[in-house]
Amino acid sequence: MHHTDIVAHQIIFLVIFMAFLNAVTRKEIRSITSKFFTAMLGCDLVMLLALILELKFADLSVSAGEKFILPMQICACFDFISYFTLICLFTYYILDFISYKTKVSWIYGHMCVGVGVLFSVGWCASIFNGMFFTVENGLFTHGQHYWFAMMGGIFVTVVSLFLIIRYFKDIGIHDALFLLSFLLLPVFSIYIRLYASFVTMQMALTLSILLMFNFIHLHQVRYILKQQAKLREDKIALSFSQIRPHFIFNILNSIYVLCDKDPAAVKNAIGDFASYLRINLDVLENQDEIPFKTAIENLNHYIRLEQLRFRDDVFVTYDLQETDFMIPPMTLQPLVENAIKHGILKKKNGGTVAISSCKNGDFYKVKIADDGVGFDVSTLEEEESNNQHIGIKNVKDRLWIMCRGQLEIRSERGKGTSVIISIPETERGKKNEYCSFR
């Protein structure tokens, strides 16, 4: 009776199993894949396997007696539980997807979990009390309160739909369409099942997961791997751009001038210069993020070296409320260098660069602000394409590829420029603390 259904679900089970293996066994893909999406693949496998066994036991209960009814009921429980787990994981996957681009509250996912647990218990209990459905001759028939049983899935679906619509601009039309397929295909499957009985809601959910896997997940993986390769190729060039010859010449010349005037200052300058070179050369061997404290330490060496040359024209202030986090290397110095050279040094009598950091919700924030001449932000994209602000573009790329960080630039002519770095927290659920700048 269920032969066609079983074969169809076995085929799609094998397909999703291959996708799951691809996501968990390949190291370069596993390190990029969202933990929620990987969990969705695993949960979908459990749901499909439970349904296949459930259909087999249902056939056996008809042909071989009631002894197969209990195994069928147990498989049905796994089917229900994995279904609600899957749709709740989808909500978390959307939240995780959005969190890399903007701030979002994880309370939506927690609410869905609460509803999912409640209705999972209700569906499993209905196997034995008939509240939502009954089983007759291996077939499920609607019970008296079946309409209420649908409210759990509808609630989670509505929450996910709300998130996709609310953050549509952040998600993008391409990815939003494939995320919507997870919500819409199960609805269409109810209609299609009238003409093709082997089509189930579980099959529709699996098809949607495969669409997301191919058109969202693998697209992101290919893009990130390509960018990582590009970063590796540019790594030496980027590192040496920080210690380019004319910078070394200027520093050595400044030290030479100080030799007779202030030997103590010369000793400190040589120490800063040696430490600055060491840290930058270490970057060549370091493929990972570095502690923010290390980045600040290197930045201090750079700033003191620049102050040898420009003296009273360059002032730097710090307000570091949060320092216990990681940041991609070669992130702070290019931004501070821009603030000094293109901001305050173009202003009569120089100016101040203010560096601050704090925790804002699920993000670490670093702000580099100067009171220099400012510029028209609308021309930045054109200048980047002409390599006039290639340093900023490189910082943006490293932030996104290495930690899904973002960089925002605000500037006003005659008033100065602010650059805000946002780095997502890697561990969820920590206490939220908010800082003053946005």
Salt bridges, closest charged atoms under 4 A:
ASP5 OD2 - ARG193 NH2 3.85
GLU28 OE2 - ARG26 NH2 3.02
ASP59 OD1 - HIS2 ND1 2.69
ASP96 OD1 - ARG428 NH2 3.64
ASP175 OD1 - HIS174 ND1 2.92
ASP234 OD2 - LYS230 NZ 2.95
ASP272 OD1 - HIS301 ND1 2.94
ASP272 OD1 - ARG304 NH2 2.93
ASP282 OD2 - ARG278 NH1 3.81
GLU297 OE2 - HIS301 NE2 3.96
GLU306 OE1 - ARG309 NH1 2.94
GLU337 OE2 - ARG244 NH2 2.11
GLU337 OE2 - LYS341 NZ 3.23
ASP362 OD2 - ARG428 NH1 3.87
GLU383 OE1 - HIS389 NE2 2.94
GLU384 OE2 - LYS396 NZ 3.61
ASP397 OD2 - LYS393 NZ 3.29
GLU408 OE2 - ARG410 NE 2.87
GLU412 OE2 - LYS415 NZ 3.60
GLU425 OE1 - LYS359 NZ 3.40
GLU425 OE2 - LYS430 NZ 3.76
GLU427 OE1 - LYS430 NZ 3.59
